Amino acid sequence: MKTFLIMLHQDLFDGSYEDMLVDDLGRDQYYWAPLAQHERGSLASLDSLRKGGPLPANWRQPELPEVIAMLGFRLDAVKANAAAYLQHLCYRNDKVKTDVRKLKGIPVLVGLLDHPKKEVHYGACGALKNISFGKDQDNKIAIKNCDGVPALVRLLRKARDLDLTEVITGTLWNLSSHDSIKMAIVDNALHALTDEVIIPRSGWEKEPGEDSKPRHIEWESVLTNTIGCLRNVSSERSEARRKLRECDGLVDALIYIIQSEIGQKDSDSKLVENCVCLLRNLSYQVHREIPNAENYKEASLNVANNTGPHAASCFGAKKGKGKKLTEDPSVDIVDFPKRQTPAKGYELLFQPEVVRIYISLLKESKTAAILEASAGAIQNLCAGRWTYGRYIRSALRQEKGLSAIADLLTHDERVVKAASGALRNLAVDARNKELIGKHAIPSLVKNLPGGQQLPAKNLSEDTVVSVLNTINEVIVDNLEAAKKLRETQGIEKLVLINKSGNRSEREVRAAALVLQTIWGYKELRKPLEKEGWKKSDFQVHLNNTSRSQGGNSFDDSTLPLIDKNQKGDKKSSREEIQMSNMGPDNYATLNERDHNRTLDRSGEEMESMKGAPLMQEEGEESFEENDQFYPPMQKI
């Protein structure tokens, strides 16, 4: 990396040039000047500097306050050079970034975004991009507080060069990882990003011609940056998701991009990852948040509180007497409703086309984040008691998607958890439940702790609870699945979780619910007793304040989303809350309300069909810093 140097040399330029600088600097022992562009003088050429030629002995690096002061000079070349040098200084240097903020350099850089000359606003934007990348979140806030987001949007709308657009969108992507900036980006930048970048660069056309079809484009990083930014802001509250869904052309372009990439056998790019993660987030709570959502709402699957082969008693086998509105297992094919006009916008989120996209990605991609996002999107679409949830559960079966999801149970933890949640929601369909019980129970059991398997599974509490809840959903009202669980050494693992004393309360509670379901089948009791199991092995005593979740519920696989101001509202604890990061430490399944559940199924009906987590880019920022070489600044 070339070093930016300054030469102390007072007699190279004539008086007029010197006087101009004195007005800005005052009388000083040396004067700042732009690049050595004056015809007079004996400075070493820039070419020799770039080639590593000898440097004069009186060159030195400028101090940071000096560089920041140069941003305010009237000479545009000085401003551009100073901004470029700040970008260099901030590269992978968190201390310098913090010092720039403390020296009030950020407002000056933001102000330069409106400068008419490209070399000035380009350098300023590059410096802001590097400053916005790092652990010091105060830097991001400082950019926001001096109206950095609107300034970036103004520059984006004027930008005609790809390299400038790339730097702008990279800066917005970095800023989008901070929760307090997300809505500012949605409110100020959404339409500009969609209209100026995503739609024109995706290849999607609002009114396609006769020969229009998905085609592969050499996707510029600017498109990946932009969709990565929207991926992050889509994890904000429901208002952000609503605005993204209703942004004209956004969903259409995202689906077009993924279809084109799948067609080119490129299912593992960062662009595909950002697109599918954004679609997953937009499908979160879609059954509640889309316009006229009430028109799609369907009746509860359970009218009575009693479900499955159990009633209130822990070991009873009473049948529920209320009418049960389960889906007809004899109906193996459910067609999507016929449309008079093609689906567009947010409607595409729950059409057959998107189901096929997710299945293709599950079968072809090898990227964990893409697999997780695809399974999570399916989980979200199958959540909720709504018409399209029923259609999609059937469509996944018809398109051979169940086996693709079940295959994910052998992947790493984040993918296992997403797959488990999707299978649980899919199992509300009676035919799906039968197939999942037959083919997925062995893989689900393998993800439980204990047993003789090698290597031993050591999954997090949240993932173990998710798997247990899925197993219970599958074996309720499914004797054959319960038999399969017994045949695959599932009983041993469940009893070990229940009695070992080294598992969490949530894991014990979830395992006990599965054991109760098993014991509820009278047909299994004698075979179990012959194998040496006792009634006490299936009995768990919990406090009286708990309630259980009933059958025909869906995976609670993530912390559900609530608005920030609802966090202290106990009533809202049943609403879904967001997840700000996708990392293992924050990737949770069920929240505190699980401590209020027991094996008693006679309590009030639990809300079912929960969605998958909202996804952000892993880590704190999403875009790499630039450390480009700029010509040296000189002091004369």
BELKALIN-V112458 format. One record per helix or strand of 3 or more residues. SS is the DSSP state (alpha for helix, beta for strand). FROM is the first residue (numbers start at 0). LEN is the number of residues. If there is no record, write none. Layout:
# BELKALIN-V112458
SS | FROM | LEN
SS | FROM | LEN
This chain:
# BELKALIN-V112458
alpha | 14 | 11
alpha | 45 | 5
alpha | 63 | 7
alpha | 75 | 15
alpha | 93 | 9
alpha | 104 | 8
alpha | 117 | 14
alpha | 136 | 9
alpha | 147 | 11
alpha | 161 | 14
alpha | 178 | 24
alpha | 220 | 13
alpha | 237 | 8
alpha | 249 | 14
alpha | 269 | 14
alpha | 285 | 4
alpha | 292 | 4
alpha | 344 | 6
alpha | 351 | 13
alpha | 367 | 14
alpha | 386 | 12
alpha | 400 | 10
alpha | 412 | 14
alpha | 429 | 10
alpha | 440 | 6
alpha | 460 | 15
alpha | 478 | 9
alpha | 489 | 10
alpha | 504 | 15
alpha | 521 | 9
alpha | 534 | 4
alpha | 563 | 3
alpha | 569 | 5
alpha | 583 | 3
alpha | 591 | 5
